[in-house]
Amino acid sequence: MDPVIEDWFARRTWQDPRWSVEELVAAKSGRRVAVVLPALDEEATVGVIVAAILPLARGPAPLVDELVVVDSGSTDRTVEVAATAGARVVLRTDVLPELPPRPGKGEVLWRSLAATTGDVVCYLDSDLVDFDPGFVPALLGPLLTEPGVALVKGFYRRPLRLETAEADSGGGRVTELLVRPLLAALRPQLSGIVQPLGGEYAGTRDLLESVPFAPGYGVEIGLLLDTHTRLGLDGLAQVNLGVRKHRNRSLLQLGVMARQILSAALARCDVPDSGVALTQFVQVDGEWLPSATTLDGPDRPPIRALTGRT
């Protein structure tokens, strides 16, 4: 490992984060914390996650000041389940209603900034299984206690959950097959990031409102690259969250995800992208037929440019 990266890794990586809730409440110093869960048809898991976080949002001096589920157009009972569990539920169409909503994760994360007021925003995926509420204080720790940190990425072991079994590892296939080689080639300074695509991370509002949000699954790599461009390595930190289990996706779905991620990364590394749709092939009645998926569209601009905040 490059000595500069090795030095950063030693200073900005917490392998065994142990901040107590009481310690972090004291470190808030008047700052407010928002926890945001983007959700699309997650009725099976979102309520359990909300209920696990809710104790951190109670009492006269809570660690979490806002617990918000931003729904991306669910057709199941996600909204009802999340609200019953204790979250404030916001529909993507209710935030910045003058702008027609676009599909994808990046869109709801971007709109969540207009739906919350926290000085620090913690994002958690809503499809997690066996969720550990300790994710929240671990992700908040560097932001509340370490000067200069603006974005904290979680890392973890990722079991591969198959239809009938669970492998001890093997998740994070897009990270290992696409993103890690891509960063080594185009942004080697970020080679020390364990989980560049992880959906569990936290950032300062000042940072998050000042950068564009890539559409779809390009949002995480976009935020990572933009933070590094603006603040350098020392603006980034990472914490070990142990184990993360979620719904694993098919290879075809991962291909679409990879195309979105590649588009966001190339744009931020000043490498031209054709913009052409991804063509995949599916077998129907013994024949291989093409199936094209277009890109979701341009980045959303820094939300500060729309809201007029300074």
C-alpha positions in Angstrom: 0.0 0.0 0.0 1.2 3.5 -0.8 2.7 5.2 2.3 0.2 8.1 2.0 -2.7 5.7 1.9 -1.3 3.6 4.6 -1.0 6.7 6.9 -4.6 7.7 6.1 -5.8 4.2 6.8 -4.1 4.1 10.2 -5.6 7.5 11.2 -9.0 7.4 9.7 -10.1 3.7 10.0 -11.8 2.4 13.1 -11.6 -1.4 13.2 -13.4 -1.6 16.5 -15.4 1.5 17.1 -16.5 1.9 20.7 -18.1 5.3 21.1 -20.9 5.2 23.6 -24.2 6.8 23.0 -23.6 9.1 26.0 -20.2 10.1 24.7 -21.6 11.0 21.3 -24.6 12.9 22.8 -22.1 15.1 24.7 -20.0 15.5 21.5 -23.0 16.8 19.5 -22.5 20.3 20.9 -25.8 21.5 19.7 -25.7 19.7 16.3 -28.7 17.8 15.2 -28.6 14.3 13.7 -30.9 12.9 11.1 -31.1 9.2 10.2 -32.6 8.5 6.7 -33.7 5.2 5.3 -34.5 5.2 1.5 -37.1 2.6 0.8 -38.8 0.9 -2.1 -41.0 -2.1 -1.4 -39.2 -3.0 1.9 -42.2 -4.0 4.1 -40.4 -7.1 5.3 -37.4 -5.3 6.8 -38.0 -1.5 7.2 -40.2 -1.8 10.4 -37.6 -3.8 12.2 -34.9 -1.4 11.4 -36.9 1.6 12.5 -37.9 0.0 15.7 -34.2 -0.9 16.5 -33.1 2.8 15.9 -36.1 4.4 17.8 -34.5 4.1 21.3 -31.7 6.3 20.1 -34.3 9.0 19.2 -36.0 9.1 22.6 -35.4 10.8 25.8 -34.6 14.4 26.8 -31.1 14.2 25.1 -31.4 11.8 22.1 -28.6 10.9 19.8 -30.9 10.9 16.8 -33.1 14.0 16.4 -34.9 12.9 13.2 -35.7 9.3 12.0 -37.1 9.5 8.5 -38.0 6.9 5.9 -38.1 8.4 2.4 -40.3 6.3 0.2 -39.4 5.9 -3.5 -42.9 4.9 -4.8 -43.5 1.6 -2.9 -46.5 -0.5 -4.0 -46.5 -2.7 -0.9 -47.0 -1.8 2.8 -43.6 -0.1 3.3 -45.1 3.3 4.2 -47.6 1.9 6.7 -45.1 -0.4 8.3 -42.5 2.3 8.7 -44.9 4.8 10.2 -46.4 2.2 12.6 -42.8 1.4 13.7 -42.2 5.0 14.6 -40.5 6.7 11.7 -41.6 9.9 10.0 -42.4 8.8 6.5 -41.9 11.2 3.6 -43.0 10.4 0.0 -40.5 11.5 -2.6 -43.3 13.3 -4.4 -43.9 15.5 -1.3 -40.4 16.8 -1.3 -39.6 19.5 -3.8 -42.9 18.8 -5.5 -42.3 21.2 -8.3 -39.7 18.7 -9.7 -41.1 15.5 -11.2 -39.4 12.6 -9.4 -36.9 10.4 -11.2 -36.5 6.7 -10.4 -33.7 5.3 -8.3 -31.9 5.5 -5.0 -29.9 8.7 -5.8 -33.1 10.6 -6.2 -34.5 9.9 -2.8 -31.2 10.5 -1.0 -31.0 13.8 -2.7 -34.6 14.8 -1.8 -34.0 13.7 1.8 -31.8 16.7 2.3 -34.8 18.9 1.7 -36.9 16.8 4.0 -34.6 16.9 7.0 -32.7 19.5 9.1 -30.0 17.5 10.7 -26.5 19.0 10.7 -25.3 15.4 10.3 -27.1 12.9 8.1 -26.8 9.2 8.5 -28.0 7.0 5.6 -29.0 3.3 6.1 -30.4 0.9 3.5 -33.8 -0.4 4.4 -33.4 -4.0 3.2 -30.9 -5.0 5.9 -31.5 -8.3 7.8 -30.5 -8.9 11.4 -29.9 -5.1 11.7 -27.6 -3.9 14.5 -28.6 -0.4 15.8 -24.9 0.0 16.7 -24.3 1.0 13.1 -25.7 4.4 13.9 -23.2 5.5 16.7 -20.4 3.9 14.9 -21.0 5.9 11.7 -21.6 9.1 13.7 -18.5 8.7 15.9 -15.8 10.2 13.6 -18.1 13.1 12.4 -18.9 14.1 16.0 -15.4 13.7 17.5 -12.8 14.0 14.8 -12.1 17.5 13.3 -12.1 17.6 9.5 -14.1 14.4 8.8 -17.1 15.1 6.5 -18.0 11.6 5.2 -17.8 8.3 7.0 -18.2 5.0 5.2 -19.2 1.8 6.9 -17.4 -1.5 6.0 -18.3 -5.0 6.9 -18.3 -8.7 6.0 -21.0 -9.3 3.4 -22.5 -12.8 3.4 -23.9 -13.9 0.0 -27.5 -14.9 0.7 -28.7 -17.4 -1.8 -32.2 -18.8 -2.3 -31.7 -21.8 0.0 -28.4 -21.1 1.7 -26.0 -18.4 2.9 -22.3 -18.3 2.1 -20.1 -16.8 4.7 -18.7 -14.3 2.2 -19.1 -13.4 -1.5 -21.4 -10.4 -1.3 -20.2 -7.1 -2.7 -19.6 -8.6 -6.2 -19.8 -5.2 -8.0 -17.3 -3.8 -5.6 -14.7 -6.5 -6.2 -15.3 -7.0 -9.9 -15.8 -3.4 -11.0 -15.2 -0.6 -8.5 -12.0 -1.7 -6.8 -10.2 -2.2 -10.1 -11.7 1.0 -11.4 -10.4 3.0 -8.4 -7.0 1.4 -8.7 -6.9 2.6 -12.3 -8.4 6.1 -12.1 -8.3 7.2 -8.4 -5.7 5.1 -6.7 -5.7 7.4 -3.7 -9.0 5.8 -2.7 -7.6 2.2 -2.7 -7.8 2.2 1.1 -11.6 2.4 1.2 -12.9 -1.0 2.1 -16.5 -0.7 1.0 -16.8 2.2 -1.6 -20.4 1.2 -2.5 -21.7 0.5 1.0 -25.2 2.0 1.7 -24.4 2.7 5.3 -22.6 6.0 5.7 -22.9 9.5 7.3 -21.9 13.0 6.2 -22.2 16.6 7.3 -25.0 18.6 5.8 -22.4 21.1 4.7 -20.8 18.5 2.5 -23.9 16.8 1.3 -25.7 20.0 0.2 -22.6 21.2 -1.7 -22.2 18.2 -4.1 -24.3 16.8 -6.9 -26.1 13.4 -6.5 -25.7 10.8 -9.2 -28.8 9.0 -10.2 -29.6 5.4 -9.3 -26.9 3.3 -7.8 -24.2 5.7 -8.9 -24.9 7.8 -5.9 -22.5 6.2 -3.4 -19.4 6.2 -5.8 -20.3 9.8 -6.8 -20.4 11.0 -3.2 -17.1 9.3 -2.4 -15.3 10.7 -5.4 -16.7 14.2 -5.0 -15.8 14.3 -1.3 -12.2 13.2 -2.1 -12.0 15.9 -4.9 -13.3 18.6 -2.5 -11.6 17.7 0.8 -8.9 15.2 0.1 -8.4 11.9 1.9 -8.6 13.5 5.4 -12.2 14.4 4.7 -13.0 10.7 4.6 -13.1 8.1 7.4 -14.4 4.5 7.7 -15.6 2.3 10.5 -16.0 -1.4 10.8 -19.7 -2.3 11.3 -19.2 -6.1 11.6 -21.6 -8.0 9.4 -24.1 -6.6 6.9 -26.8 -8.9 5.5 -29.3 -7.7 2.8 -31.2 -8.9 -0.2 -28.6 -10.0 -2.8 -29.5 -9.4 -6.4 -29.3 -11.4 -9.6 -26.4 -11.0 -12.1 -28.6 -9.2 -14.5 -29.6 -6.7 -11.8 -26.0 -6.3 -10.8 -25.1 -5.6 -14.4 -27.5 -2.6 -14.5 -26.1 -1.4 -11.2 -22.6 -1.6 -12.5 -23.5 0.4 -15.6 -24.9 3.2 -13.4 -21.9 3.1 -11.1 -19.4 3.2 -14.0 -21.2 6.2 -15.6 -21.0 8.2 -12.3 -17.4 7.3 -11.8 -16.2 8.1 -15.3 -17.8 11.5 -15.2 -16.0 12.4 -12.0 -12.7 11.1 -13.3 -13.0 13.1 -16.6 -13.2 10.0 -18.7 -15.7 10.1 -21.6 -18.7 7.8 -21.5 -20.7 6.9 -24.6 -24.0 7.2 -22.6 -25.2 4.2 -24.5 -27.7 1.8 -22.9 -26.6 -1.4 -21.4 -27.5 -4.4 -23.5 -28.0 -7.7 -21.8 -29.3 -11.1 -23.1 -32.0 -13.2 -21.6 -33.1 -16.7 -22.7 -36.7 -17.1 -23.7 -38.0 -20.4 -25.0 -34.5 -21.4 -25.9 -33.6 -18.2 -27.7 -31.2 -15.5 -26.5 -32.9 -12.1 -26.8 -31.4 -8.6 -26.2 -32.7 -6.4 -23.3 -31.5 -2.8 -23.1 -31.5 -0.6 -20.0 -30.9 3.1 -20.5 -29.1 5.3 -18.0 -31.3 7.2 -15.5 -30.3 10.7 -16.6 -28.1 13.5 -15.4 -26.9 14.2 -11.8 -29.1 16.2 -9.5 -27.4 19.5 -8.8 -26.2 20.4 -5.3 -29.4 20.9 -3.4 -28.0 24.1 -1.9 -28.3 25.7 -5.4 -32.1 25.0 -5.3 -33.0 25.8 -1.8 -30.9 29.0 -1.6 -29.2 27.9 1.6 -25.8 29.4 2.4 
